[in-house]
Amino acid sequence: MNQMRILSPTAILGYGFPIESFQEGMGRKPDVIGVDAGSTDPGPYYLGTGQSFVNAEAVLRDLSLLVPAAKAAGIPLVIGTAGGSGAAPHVAWCLSLLERVVSDHDLRLDVAVIHGDVPVAAAKAALAAGRMQPLSFVPELTEETLDRCTHLVAQMGMEPLIAALSAGPDVVLAGRCYDPAVFAAPMLLRGFQAGPALHLGKILECAAIATSPGSGRDCVLGTINSCGFSVTTLSAERRFTVQSVAAHTMYEKSHPFLLPGPGGQLDLSRVRFTQLDERTVEVRGSEFRPGPPTVKLEGAVCVGYRTFCICGIRDGGMISQLDDIFATLRQAVADNFGKKTLQTDVELRFRVYGHNGVMGPLEPETRPAGHEVGLVIDVVAPTQKQAAAVCGFVRTAALHLGFPGRISTAGNLAFPFSPSDVDAGPVFEFGVYHIMEVEDPVSLFPATYLVMGAQHHSTGRRQ
Amino acid sequence: MTTSDLNPAMSTAIGSTGSGTVPLHTLADVIRSKNSGPFELTLDVFFRSAEIYGAAKEQHIISKELIGHLYGIDTNQILEIVYYDAALAVKVTMARPASSGSPADTDVYGAQQHMPLADALVYWTGAPPEEGLP
């Protein structure tokens, strides 16, 4: 039967994988290695600053195993959402690591680089033409927000990846991708159906996170054929079970079986999961419903600078009066820095671990229950200097604050660290998380073709 | 929040351990929360057996009103509640109080917001859940 095997070595490039299971996977003669390198999960900071949320040495370690193995086997390596967020600096960073691997292993590589950045002018034009829709609970988009984005990317679908793979490169290094597309594109290129290809991609993009027991750092193998697909583990300690695959199908999605993506929607309402053997699950009935070509835009804007202080409180009398004490401290900030400080410029938060530090406004418990609480004094201000000034002021004010029934007149807070205050740098938020209608899902994502290594390092044609 | 805040029709289910109610976690293998994008929080409940799932679905033991009460939010902050037969699961997706990683956020991945649901007392007229345990 016509089939295709896809090896997914790890949940995120740089999370690592055991060499044994990778070798086991290569022994199964995969047709392609796919790896997702990104996520919005770590928050907007990384897209905003252009930094990777994965360590460079860790990415180098994974690439130094994946690239030579793929080259030796003569199969493509497809990397999606390079550098974690898939904007230009992230792609350049990942490319520089790839260059080091090429040099260290004396390789010669044909590399297709696909760019995921969207020109702000194109987004503004779409906004003005009514071709931009917010997702649920996302604030309305304005031109001003678009102007404030440090980077603006779109999740590419399968089409740009298929176009790049058609040129036969050794490595495809793509900017921001719809995660399943990284795996589905090579399957579409071979003529397989989009429904099972994207559903298999949805599972493979997280690799062994979808197995039992789960792991962010182990390899899995997917096989697609004309009837559906199967997934199997590559280390004896892990299994795909009907429950683990079904559970992963609805992981981190708004709806359990309708999964919208670029250019259409996966409909998994009629899938059937079957346990084929102890480690393998077969899936049939995954359907794709094509829609108008769309992409999801992501942009992060800087909203201030943070300084925080971590401390603890063991005094029960103080713990019982925290709400009043926080009100007093807010008043002290207003007295010292001006009435409008906390109304306009500066955000001051008291995060009380042991009460509502984890759930904030969603926390149903009304008071701390334990004998001690952790307190994070969190200040976000227009400048780092201002944030540090307010945080330091609140810390000292809280340390020596008198309150009714106080017995510990030497100090109210326990600091685990010196220095106690940490400048955390810029704070971002997602200002853009919108669906943009596009005319051509390929041309928005231009590709560059490079030859790396063996004295052939030069830029080639541009698509 | 106290039981006095409740719609009287719900107070038996949510406010007390009276007969006919069980903690949701006794009916489920997995109860989890996670971001579904930076602006949404999604809760998944995987029931312990097809029988328990069937009864939970038929009795609508998880409603927008229950979720709204447990998390102190308006029901218009909750998307549709959807049961998924293939996974013996129900999914509830709601607005995040603050977008992921923004200044007011408390849980960037959204992975620790499940306990009010896990501890919720829900009406249960099916078989005692212990009998359905693996």
Interface residues (C-beta under 8 A of the other chain):
Chain A: T40 D41 P42 G43 P44 Y45 L135 S136 F137 V138 Q243 A246 A247 T249 M250 Y251 E252 K253 S254 H255 P256 F257 L268 S269 V271 R272 F273 V303 G304 R306 E347 R349 R351 N356 G357 V358 M359 G360 P361 L362 P364 T366 D378 V380 V427 F428 E429 F430 Y433
Chain B: M1 D29 V30 K34 N35 S36 G37 P38 F39 E40 T42 D44 F46 L70 Y71 G72 I73 Q77 L79 E80 V82 Y83 Y84 A86 A87 L88 A89 V90 K91 T93 A95 R96 P97 A98 S99 S100 G101 S102 P103 A104 D105 T106 D107 V108 Y109 Q112 Q113 P116
